[in-house]
Structures are given as C-alpha cells and as structure tokens.
C-alpha cells in the first residue's frame, strides 16, 4: 500500500519544522511541491528551502507541479471550491500513480497545520473515493498561523473562562461577532470584514507573513488601527503579489 505523509511546515519560517516533521520528510521517497504561479513563487521557495536544509535522504526525489487555480468568477463559492478540489484530487492521483509504486512513499509539505483551515486531507479523501487508490496516511501537525499570531503579539489566545470562536471573514461579515465568545479568530478574510464592526467595542491583533522576515503586526483598538491595517495589507499585497494574514478580535 502506498504511504502518504502530510506534513505541517508552519507559517513560513523553516525553524517551525518539528523533529517529527523532519523525520517524516526523510522517510519519503518523493516530496511533492506545488507551484502557484510566479506571483506566489515564495510559497514554493519555502518548501525548497526546507528540503535543502532538512532533507538528508539522498535517494528522495523532489517533484514540482502546477496547482490548478480556483474559478473565482463562479457565483457559488462552495461549487467553485468543490470543482477546484476535484481537479486537485485528479492531479494528485496522477502524480502518485506516476511517481510512486504500489508500496511507494510520498510527502506533501502543507502550510501551517494540515488539520486547521487546510483542505489537503479532504482532497486526499476525495482522491481515494474517486480512484480507489489505497493510501496509508501519516499526518504531522504544524504550527498554525493562530499560534504564530499569539506568539508575535506576546499574548494568550484565551481569556480566563472565555470562549474562543474561529471563523472566516465571509462568516464574520454575514453573522457579526458571536454573542457567546469573548475572542474571535478570523482566517481567510480578503475583504477586511472587521470594518463592518463597531470599532469602539473591540480590540484587534492582526498579523501578516507571520514567522517570516516580512512579518507585519498591528494591534490596538479597532477604531484606531482598522484603517492602518487595511492600508498595510493592501501595500503588502501590492509589493509581494500575495498575502497570508489572520487576526484576533476581542471585546474591550
């Protein structure tokens, strides 16, 4: 049976690699590295840097491939994501068939943690259902952007006895700040949904490119720093061509 290791690599700092992740990397015969176009070449470069630094298995091969692009023009977000994941599943199946034998061992290096706001595991599940390819899965946890955010702001994520709610910008905009939580952690927010909230009521701790040399962090009362975050985010995206960011909101 083929083995597939899905390894969390943290938020962009090679030092985030755990000993468990390094050991899993070196057991693999093939390391699959996705490319997301020239504008996001930094994402592939990090994976290459991790392999250069930690890969001691001289027999291992690195295989790079171009990842399909989601159709952002589809009016149905869920349908667009579903079609995109289906295309990736077909691509993964082809890569495994081409580059591993029936007893081969491949590895994916996944940004952050494979179990938190990442779809690799769902795509692999779809791959198995669609193709019948049997896979023994190994999942190695990684440092999440939420952990890196808290560390960079030197703060705990929780309040004493308070609930934490993790959501997306899309849901925050539609539903607002939940009544039953003191702290909200927001991911995948390309439209700065915090602007819809009463800035006098919340504090915000925001970070982009967390854990890397390009890290940007801003914190304060939402009414005071919300505009600064919007401007900093736009400028960073123009400069680098892509951005990964997240933020924490807390009732004052």
Secondary structure as UniProt FT lines:
FT   STRAND          2..8
FT   HELIX           14..16
FT   HELIX           19..27
FT   STRAND          30..35
FT   HELIX           38..40
FT   HELIX           41..54
FT   TURN            58..59
FT   STRAND          61..66
FT   TURN            72..73
FT   HELIX           77..99
FT   TURN            102..103
FT   STRAND          105..110
FT   TURN            114..115
FT   HELIX           120..131
FT   STRAND          135..140
FT   HELIX           145..152
FT   TURN            153..154
FT   TURN            160..161
FT   STRAND          164..168
FT   HELIX           169..175
FT   TURN            179..180
FT   STRAND          183..187
FT   TURN            190..191
FT   HELIX           193..196
FT   TURN            199..201
FT   STRAND          202..208
FT   TURN            210..211
FT   TURN            213..214
FT   STRAND          216..221
FT   HELIX           222..240
FT   STRAND          245..251
//
